[in-house]
Amino acid sequence: MKILHTILIIFSAMSFLFYGYGCFFSNKMKQEFLRFKLSETQRKITGVLQIVAGIALFISFISPITGIIATAGLTIQMILGFMVRLKIKDSIMLSLPAFIFIIINGYLFRYFLKIYL
């Protein structure tokens, strides 16, 4: 495994673990979901999915199929998150992190597919 892949996997995993945790315990995050016009249930589902995917990314070091599933799910979540930001007319700077995570997790998805197939 190349060092770049390891760095991207750890960076993505940690980012989503923190974001998922924030979905449950951060008042700022709760306010963001209200701004996104998303429900409390959607916020909690997002938090669970992101925590599970973050853990799955760490497991991907020993099980590439787990990496395929995690990065596919995170890429889809980030596409949806980016679309929400476009819908509420967020600035490019506020939308950029979601777009960057689309690229990172899409790249990692392709990487895991090559390993697995």
MOMO-V328319 format. One record per residue. N is the residue number from 1. RES is the residue in one small letter. SS is DSSP state (2 for helix, 1 for strand, 0 for the rest). PSI is psi in whole degrees, -180 to 180 (999 if undefined). Layout:
n:N res:RES ss:SS psi:PSI
n:N res:RES ss:SS psi:PSI
This chain:
n:1 res:m ss:0 psi:131
n:2 res:k ss:0 psi:152
n:3 res:i ss:2 psi:-37
n:4 res:l ss:2 psi:-43
n:5 res:h ss:2 psi:-43
n:6 res:t ss:2 psi:-45
n:7 res:i ss:2 psi:-46
n:8 res:l ss:2 psi:-40
n:9 res:i ss:2 psi:-48
n:10 res:i ss:2 psi:-43
n:11 res:f ss:2 psi:-48
n:12 res:s ss:2 psi:-46
n:13 res:a ss:2 psi:-49
n:14 res:m ss:2 psi:-41
n:15 res:s ss:2 psi:-46
n:16 res:f ss:2 psi:-30
n:17 res:l ss:2 psi:-45
n:18 res:f ss:2 psi:-43
n:19 res:y ss:2 psi:-44
n:20 res:g ss:2 psi:-43
n:21 res:y ss:2 psi:-44
n:22 res:g ss:2 psi:-31
n:23 res:c ss:2 psi:-27
n:24 res:f ss:2 psi:-33
n:25 res:f ss:2 psi:-7
n:26 res:s ss:0 psi:123
n:27 res:n ss:2 psi:-36
n:28 res:k ss:2 psi:-42
n:29 res:m ss:2 psi:-39
n:30 res:k ss:2 psi:-40
n:31 res:q ss:2 psi:-37
n:32 res:e ss:2 psi:-43
n:33 res:f ss:2 psi:-33
n:34 res:l ss:2 psi:-43
n:35 res:r ss:2 psi:-34
n:36 res:f ss:0 psi:-8
n:37 res:k ss:0 psi:39
n:38 res:l ss:0 psi:150
n:39 res:s ss:0 psi:169
n:40 res:e ss:2 psi:-39
n:41 res:t ss:2 psi:-43
n:42 res:q ss:2 psi:-37
n:43 res:r ss:2 psi:-44
n:44 res:k ss:2 psi:-40
n:45 res:i ss:2 psi:-43
n:46 res:t ss:2 psi:-45
n:47 res:g ss:2 psi:-47
n:48 res:v ss:2 psi:-48
n:49 res:l ss:2 psi:-38
n:50 res:q ss:2 psi:-35
n:51 res:i ss:2 psi:-45
n:52 res:v ss:2 psi:-44
n:53 res:a ss:2 psi:-38
n:54 res:g ss:2 psi:-44
n:55 res:i ss:2 psi:-43
n:56 res:a ss:2 psi:-34
n:57 res:l ss:2 psi:-37
n:58 res:f ss:2 psi:-38
n:59 res:i ss:2 psi:-26
n:60 res:s ss:0 psi:-19
n:61 res:f ss:0 psi:-26
n:62 res:i ss:0 psi:-13
n:63 res:s ss:0 psi:92
n:64 res:p ss:2 psi:-30
n:65 res:i ss:2 psi:-34
n:66 res:t ss:2 psi:-38
n:67 res:g ss:2 psi:-38
n:68 res:i ss:2 psi:-49
n:69 res:i ss:2 psi:-46
n:70 res:a ss:2 psi:-48
n:71 res:t ss:2 psi:-32
n:72 res:a ss:2 psi:-47
n:73 res:g ss:2 psi:-43
n:74 res:l ss:2 psi:-37
n:75 res:t ss:2 psi:-44
n:76 res:i ss:2 psi:-45
n:77 res:q ss:2 psi:-41
n:78 res:m ss:2 psi:-34
n:79 res:i ss:2 psi:-46
n:80 res:l ss:2 psi:-42
n:81 res:g ss:2 psi:-40
n:82 res:f ss:2 psi:-41
n:83 res:m ss:2 psi:-39
n:84 res:v ss:2 psi:-43
n:85 res:r ss:2 psi:-37
n:86 res:l ss:2 psi:-42
n:87 res:k ss:2 psi:-39
n:88 res:i ss:0 psi:6
n:89 res:k ss:0 psi:44
n:90 res:d ss:0 psi:157
n:91 res:s ss:0 psi:166
n:92 res:i ss:2 psi:-41
n:93 res:m ss:2 psi:-38
n:94 res:l ss:2 psi:-28
n:95 res:s ss:2 psi:-20
n:96 res:l ss:2 psi:-43
n:97 res:p ss:2 psi:-43
n:98 res:a ss:2 psi:-42
n:99 res:f ss:2 psi:-41
n:100 res:i ss:2 psi:-40
n:101 res:f ss:2 psi:-27
n:102 res:i ss:2 psi:-48
n:103 res:i ss:2 psi:-48
n:104 res:i ss:2 psi:-51
n:105 res:n ss:2 psi:-30
n:106 res:g ss:2 psi:-42
n:107 res:y ss:2 psi:-46
n:108 res:l ss:2 psi:-35
n:109 res:f ss:2 psi:-47
n:110 res:r ss:2 psi:-41
n:111 res:y ss:2 psi:-48
n:112 res:f ss:2 psi:-35
n:113 res:l ss:2 psi:-42
n:114 res:k ss:2 psi:-38
n:115 res:i ss:2 psi:-45
n:116 res:y ss:2 psi:-37
n:117 res:l ss:0 psi:999
